[in-house]
């Protein structure tokens, strides 16, 4: 029923625990598509060994081309009607896939998250976690769509056909996940989030989305401006812009 899409790059330190958390799912009808983006550490060995033991784990080895290429390569390999995203430095609660599948939601379905390790999380980061977990309904999520990314990428669960409808992920100079949420919203997709905390989201200095490159505040503003022009501001109505 479920394709779990896991892009991996030099994640040997955290990958074994991530794989264990997928294998521990109470829902057992899944395939795990692991796209190795040209890793130079022990990642290829770990994935090969995991695939040898469990035929549900599929190891795709690719030259290093970046996250978006890995996601789209993985999407083409997915064979199940439902797709769940996951990352190699995170952990799934054993009930995550079962609860998201049981919801039967035909849009983009996230879940509650818990950042870890907890020791060094700042008050601002904890407030961000609370904000994310409070956004559960479609209306709450789309109302905050132009504030920040209201969904955590590796928590989402959606019909494979919905991703195909918008052409998968794009590499257009800003965050690929935020770009995807906005395109799905344009396409009329519904959004929701399970209140249960079913995903442990690792927060460390090296995390890809901590603000550099395509994940910078400036790039987020470019993305928002581009989509605002195409959607809410497309009619040419006057607007008032303010900030602090």
N, C-alpha and C positions, 0 to 999 in steps of 0.2 A: 503493500500500500504506500510506503513512504520512502522517498529518496532523501538521504541526509547528505548535504553538499558541504564538504570540508576542504577548503583551500589550505595548503600547508607550505610554509617556507622557513627552513632552519628552525624548526620547533621541537627538536629532540628532547629538550628539557621538560616540556609540558605535555607533549603528545601522548605518552603512555597513559597518563591519568585521563586525558580527554577521551581516548579510545575506550578505556575501561568504563567511562560513564555512558558511552553509547551502548556498549555490550550489556550494561546493567539495566537497560530499559525494560519495563514491564511489557511494553508493546514489542513484539519480536519480528513482525513482518516488515522489515526494512532492509534497504541496501545503503551502504556508506560509500559514497564516491569521494575518494581522497585524491586531490589533484596536487601533486608535488611540483612546485614551481621552481625546479632546478636547485633544490637544496644542496648545500655543500657540507652539512654536518651528518649526523647519524639518522636523519629523518628517512631517507630511502630504505635503509636497512630495517628500521622499525616498521614501516608500512608494509614492506615485503613479508616480514615475519608475521604481521597481523593478518594479512590476506591469506597466507599459507594455512593459518589455523582456522579462520572463519571465512567461508566462501561469500558471506554477505558483504565483506569488505573488498572494495575494488580500488586498486592502486594505479593511478595514471601518472606517469612520469613525463614531465614536459621541460623544455628549456626555460630559463628564467625570462618571463615576459611580463610579470606583474600580476596584481590581484584581479583586475577586471578580466584579463585574458584567461586566468585560471578559473574564475567563476563561470565564464561562458563555455569553456572547454568542458567543465564539469556538468553544466546544464545540458549540453548535448548528449552526455553519457547517461543522464538520469532516465530511468525507464518506468518509474512509478507515477501515479496520478497526483500524489501530494509531494511537496518539496519542503524540507526543513533545513534552514541554514544553521551552521555551527562553525566555531573557530577552534583552532588547535591549542589555544592557551586557556580555554574555558572548560566548564563542567556542566553537564546536564543532570538535573534531578531525575531519578529513575522513572518518575511518572510524566515527564515532559511530553514525550511523543504520544503517549496514550491519552493524556488530557487534551492535547491540541487536536488530535484526530477525532476524539469523541465529541468535540465541540461542533463538528460538521459545518464550520464557517467557510463560506465560499469566497472570502476576501483575504486580506492580510492579517494574520493573527499572531500577536506577540504574547509575552507573558511577563510576570514580575521578575525583576533581577536583583541580585545581591552582589555588590562589588566585593572583591577580596584581592589581597589580604587586607584586613580591616585596620591594622595597627597604624598605618601612616595616612589614612584617608583624611583629607581636610574637611572642615565644616561645609565649605562650598561644594565639594564632591559629594558629600552625604546628602546635601540639599538637592543636588542634581538627581541622585538616585531616588529620592522621595518624589521629586517632580515626575520622573519617568514612570514610576509605579502608580501614580495617581491618575495618569491618562489611560483610561480603560475603554471608553465608548468611542464610537465613530466620531461623534460630535466633538468630544474632548480632544481627540487626536487631530482632526483636521483644523480645529480652531487654533491649535498650537503648531501647525505645520510650518508656518513662516517665523516661528520663534526660534526653534532649534529642531534637530532631528528627534521626533517623538517616539521612535522605535529603535531598539537595539538590534542591529543587523543580525547577529547570530542567534537571535531568539525567534525569528519569524518563521511562520508555517503557512503555506499557501498552495492553491492549486497550481500544478506545473503549467497548465494552460494559460493562467493569468500572466506568468512571466513570458511565455511565448508571445502573448498578445502585444506586449510592449517591446519585444525584441531583446529581452534579457538586460544585462548591465551595459553601461556605456562608460568610456574613458573620455571625458569632455572637459577636464580641467578642474573639477571639484569632486567632492565626496560621492563615490559611486552609489552608496546606500541612500543618501539624501536625494540624489537625482532620481533614483528608482521610486522612492515614495511619492515624489512630486509627479512623475510620469504616470504612476498607477492611479493617483488621485485624479489627474487629467482624464484618464481612461474610464473613470467612474467606479473604481474599485472601492470596496468598503474596508474599513479598518476596525480592529478591536484588539483587546489585550486581556488575557486571563489574569485575574488578580493574584493567583497563586505564584509564589516565587519558585520558578522552575529552572532558573538559569543562574549559575555562578559566573560572574563576569570579571575576569582578571584585569586589575588596574595597576600597571607598573610603568616606570619611566619609558620603556621601549615600545609601549603600545602604539600601533600604527596611527590610531585616530586621536592622539593626544595633542594635535594642533599644528603639525607641520605640513608643508606642501599642500596637497589638494584638500587637506582637512583644516587648513588655517581659517581664521575668522574672515579674512578678506575673500577667500574662495567661497565660503558659505554665502557671503553677501552677493557675490557675482551670481551664484546659483539662484538665490532668492530674487534678485532683480530680473534675471532672465525669465523665470517662471511667472513672476508678477506681470511682466509685460505681456505674456502670452495668455494670461488667465484673468485675474481680477481687474487689471488695468487695461485690458484689450479694447474696451469700448471708448477709451479716451476721456473718461470722466475725471474731473479735477480731484486731486488728493492733497492731503496735508501730511507732511512728514515731520516728525519731531524725534528728539532723542536726548540722552543725557551723557 
